[in-house]
Amino acid sequence: MRVPITALAALALTSAAAAAPIRVGDTLTPFTLKDASGKQVSLASIKASGGVVLIFMATRCPVSNAYNQRMAALTQDYAGKGVTVIGINSNRQEDAAEIVQHAKEHGLSFPILKDTGNVEADAFGAQVTPEAFVFDPSWKLRYHGRIDDNQRGDNIHSQDLRAAIDAVLAGQAVPVPETKAFGCTIKRVAP
């Protein structure tokens, strides 16, 4: 005998399916967020021949801040190769004015989008700052994880994010498609 699915059960199934984070190999449905100046930015409008790097970052996290220079250098090094870097700030206590000031003080020239209510952080399964996601030009996720293996930057053995970008640019498989990101937890809104 078939048991009918009640509306409540159907809603629970839909919510569970919607809660599954994007995984390496999945194709992203581009979304729209506001940048720190309040302007709507649609990822669908980004035409990056070399791919897109999304980095969940923060203004107050010492780990994320330790990577500011490396994120700025990454943007400069790959801009001429068609790679677009975009920051996403999902922390509830960091407002647009703080994000703008932080970017200016640290030479971060890439757009930083505000993820109000941590909707995208939840969709990505992002947990810490910094945490990176590399998409090829067709928006297929090719890498998820850390920028490199050393917070201070003085003893880096594995530049995981750069290796992933280089592989995407070369049309090759990313050698290590997932690494464990480390940093400050994303300060989410209360459920």
PLY file of the C-alpha trace (Angstrom):
ply
format ascii 1.0
element vertex 191
property float x
property float y
property float z
element edge 190
property int vertex1
property int vertex2
end_header
0.00 0.00 0.00
1.33 3.45 -0.96
1.37 6.04 1.73
0.62 9.53 0.39
3.18 12.20 1.08
1.65 14.90 3.19
2.31 18.54 2.42
4.49 18.77 5.53
6.54 15.73 4.52
6.94 17.09 0.99
8.15 20.40 2.40
10.67 18.59 4.60
11.98 16.65 1.58
12.26 19.84 -0.45
14.09 21.63 2.38
16.51 18.75 2.82
17.28 18.71 -0.90
17.73 22.49 -0.94
20.10 22.30 2.03
22.65 20.09 0.22
25.73 22.24 -0.43
27.31 22.54 -3.85
29.98 19.90 -4.45
33.00 19.66 -6.74
31.65 18.75 -10.17
28.33 20.56 -9.67
27.34 23.48 -11.86
26.45 26.68 -10.04
23.27 28.51 -10.79
24.52 32.10 -10.72
22.99 34.28 -8.01
22.72 37.99 -7.27
24.02 39.80 -4.18
24.69 43.44 -3.37
28.23 44.72 -3.38
29.44 46.80 -0.45
28.16 49.99 -2.13
24.65 48.53 -2.35
24.71 47.81 -6.11
23.18 44.50 -7.23
25.78 42.20 -8.79
24.61 39.18 -10.75
27.13 36.42 -11.24
25.33 35.63 -14.49
26.69 38.90 -15.89
30.31 37.92 -15.26
32.09 36.75 -18.37
35.35 35.27 -17.16
37.13 33.32 -19.88
39.49 31.81 -17.31
36.94 31.10 -14.59
35.72 32.63 -11.34
37.16 32.37 -7.83
34.73 33.02 -4.98
36.34 33.55 -1.58
34.30 33.75 1.61
36.17 36.31 3.68
35.84 38.58 6.68
36.94 41.96 7.94
37.53 41.00 11.58
38.93 37.48 11.29
42.70 37.42 11.88
43.09 34.37 9.65
41.22 35.98 6.75
43.20 39.18 7.31
46.47 37.23 7.20
45.52 36.36 3.62
44.66 39.91 2.46
47.96 40.46 0.62
47.81 36.99 -0.95
44.21 37.57 -2.12
45.20 40.94 -3.61
48.22 39.39 -5.36
46.09 36.52 -6.67
43.69 39.02 -8.22
46.52 40.90 -9.93
48.34 37.77 -11.08
45.31 36.20 -12.76
43.30 39.19 -14.03
45.21 39.21 -17.32
44.41 35.51 -17.75
40.63 36.02 -17.65
40.10 34.92 -14.04
37.69 36.96 -11.94
38.06 36.99 -8.14
35.01 37.88 -6.02
34.86 38.09 -2.24
31.75 37.20 -0.27
31.21 38.42 3.28
28.55 36.43 5.14
29.28 37.56 8.70
26.19 39.08 10.30
28.10 41.73 12.28
30.18 43.12 9.38
28.22 45.78 7.49
28.75 47.34 4.07
30.60 50.41 5.36
33.06 48.21 7.26
33.61 46.03 4.17
34.33 49.07 1.98
36.78 50.52 4.52
38.51 47.17 5.02
38.96 46.65 1.27
40.39 50.15 0.86
42.82 49.75 3.78
44.10 46.40 2.52
44.27 47.04 -1.23
41.54 44.56 -2.11
40.47 45.68 -5.57
38.11 42.81 -6.36
34.36 43.12 -5.72
33.20 42.00 -2.28
29.54 41.02 -2.06
27.46 41.07 1.12
25.64 37.81 1.82
22.94 39.09 4.14
21.50 36.27 6.21
24.33 33.93 5.10
22.08 32.48 2.38
24.95 31.78 -0.02
27.31 30.58 2.71
24.65 28.02 3.58
24.13 27.06 -0.09
27.87 26.56 -0.53
28.37 24.85 2.82
31.05 27.46 3.57
32.15 27.30 7.20
35.22 29.50 7.65
37.00 32.58 6.36
38.85 32.41 4.11
37.31 29.56 2.10
37.69 29.40 -1.68
35.65 27.97 -4.55
37.00 27.83 -8.12
34.61 27.62 -11.06
35.55 27.06 -14.68
34.01 29.36 -17.34
30.90 27.13 -17.54
30.35 27.58 -13.75
31.34 24.00 -12.91
32.92 23.81 -9.44
36.45 22.50 -9.83
38.01 23.28 -6.43
36.86 23.93 -2.87
39.08 24.59 0.11
41.96 26.59 1.47
44.09 29.20 -0.28
47.33 27.55 0.84
48.66 25.56 3.76
50.16 28.30 5.93
48.22 31.10 7.60
51.25 33.31 8.22
52.58 32.86 4.69
56.15 32.28 5.80
56.36 28.53 5.20
53.97 27.64 2.37
54.40 24.14 0.94
51.15 23.85 -1.01
49.53 26.71 -2.93
46.28 24.82 -3.44
44.17 27.67 -4.83
46.78 28.73 -7.38
47.29 25.09 -8.45
43.53 24.77 -8.99
43.33 27.98 -11.04
46.34 26.94 -13.13
44.74 23.56 -13.85
41.46 25.20 -14.91
43.35 27.61 -17.18
45.24 24.67 -18.74
42.01 22.70 -19.27
43.25 19.97 -16.95
41.80 18.19 -13.93
42.53 19.96 -10.65
45.20 17.80 -8.95
43.64 18.13 -5.48
40.01 19.26 -5.94
39.22 19.56 -2.21
41.24 20.63 0.79
40.17 21.52 4.31
39.85 25.26 4.72
40.86 26.75 8.05
40.05 30.09 9.66
37.39 31.84 11.71
33.89 30.43 11.62
31.34 32.40 9.62
29.21 34.36 12.09
25.76 33.32 10.89
22.40 34.82 11.76
20.46 32.87 14.37
18.18 30.23 12.77
0 1
1 2
2 3
3 4
4 5
5 6
6 7
7 8
8 9
9 10
10 11
11 12
12 13
13 14
14 15
15 16
16 17
17 18
18 19
19 20
20 21
21 22
22 23
23 24
24 25
25 26
26 27
27 28
28 29
29 30
30 31
31 32
32 33
33 34
34 35
35 36
36 37
37 38
38 39
39 40
40 41
41 42
42 43
43 44
44 45
45 46
46 47
47 48
48 49
49 50
50 51
51 52
52 53
53 54
54 55
55 56
56 57
57 58
58 59
59 60
60 61
61 62
62 63
63 64
64 65
65 66
66 67
67 68
68 69
69 70
70 71
71 72
72 73
73 74
74 75
75 76
76 77
77 78
78 79
79 80
80 81
81 82
82 83
83 84
84 85
85 86
86 87
87 88
88 89
89 90
90 91
91 92
92 93
93 94
94 95
95 96
96 97
97 98
98 99
99 100
100 101
101 102
102 103
103 104
104 105
105 106
106 107
107 108
108 109
109 110
110 111
111 112
112 113
113 114
114 115
115 116
116 117
117 118
118 119
119 120
120 121
121 122
122 123
123 124
124 125
125 126
126 127
127 128
128 129
129 130
130 131
131 132
132 133
133 134
134 135
135 136
136 137
137 138
138 139
139 140
140 141
141 142
142 143
143 144
144 145
145 146
146 147
147 148
148 149
149 150
150 151
151 152
152 153
153 154
154 155
155 156
156 157
157 158
158 159
159 160
160 161
161 162
162 163
163 164
164 165
165 166
166 167
167 168
168 169
169 170
170 171
171 172
172 173
173 174
174 175
175 176
176 177
177 178
178 179
179 180
180 181
181 182
182 183
183 184
184 185
185 186
186 187
187 188
188 189
189 190
